[in-house]
């Protein structure tokens, strides 16, 4: 349930966060989204945007946490193709990081 903030303001802040993310201003985008998360903790779009921005900012572990949060608020009949793509990309990045670390350990 959205508290103390109307949908128009949420949409405006999401648009600002998206614009910053598209301009690779990840810190600014994440700051807006984290603020929205406090103001509208049950709004699924906040978590979707957080997951995508964290993926773009190369923070796959945090991205996966937001994917899980988003899926908690997603209606069961909803189309989840986009969030599954984000989740797959984050898992791929984590796997690459883990494989790179293992190869570094074996090359010593």
NUZAPA-927924 format. One record per residue (C-alpha): residue in three letters; x, y negated, z. Coordinates in steps of 0.5 Angstrom, whole numbers, plus 500, padded with zeros to 3 digits. Example, Ala and Ser with C-alpha at 12.3 -4.5 7.8 and 13.67 -1.06 7.14 Angstrom:
BEGIN
ALA525509516 SER527502514 
***
This chain:
BEGIN
UNK500500500 UNK503493498 UNK503488504 UNK504481504 UNK505480497 UNK501480491 UNK502484485 UNK503477480 UNK509476485 UNK511483485 UNK511483477 UNK515477477 UNK521479481 UNK521486478 UNK522482471 UNK527478474 UNK531484477 UNK530487470 UNK533481466 UNK539481471 UNK540488470 UNK540488462 UNK545482463 UNK549487467 UNK548483473 UNK547489478 UNK549486485 UNK543481483 UNK538486481 UNK539490486 UNK539485491 UNK532483488 UNK530490488 UNK532491495 UNK528485498 UNK522488494 UNK523495497 UNK522491504 UNK516487502 UNK512493498 UNK515499500 UNK510503497 UNK510500490 UNK513506486 UNK515501480 UNK520498485 UNK523505486 UNK523506479 UNK527500477 UNK532501483 UNK533508480 UNK535505473 UNK539500476 UNK543504480 UNK544509474 UNK547503470 UNK551501476 UNK554507476 UNK551509483 UNK549516481 UNK548519489 UNK544512491 UNK540513484 UNK538520486 UNK535518492 UNK531513489 UNK528518484 UNK526522490 UNK522516493 UNK519514486 UNK517521485 UNK513521492 UNK509515490 UNK508518483 UNK501521482 UNK501528480 UNK498527473 UNK503521471 UNK508522466 UNK514523469 UNK519524463 UNK523517464 UNK524518471 UNK526525469 UNK531522464 UNK534518469 UNK535524474 UNK538528469 UNK543522467 UNK545521475 UNK546529476 UNK550529470 UNK555523472 UNK555527479 UNK557533476 UNK563530471 UNK565526478 UNK566533481 UNK569536476 UNK574531475 UNK576531482 UNK577539482 UNK581538476 UNK585533480 UNK586538485 UNK588543481 UNK594539477 UNK598538483 
***
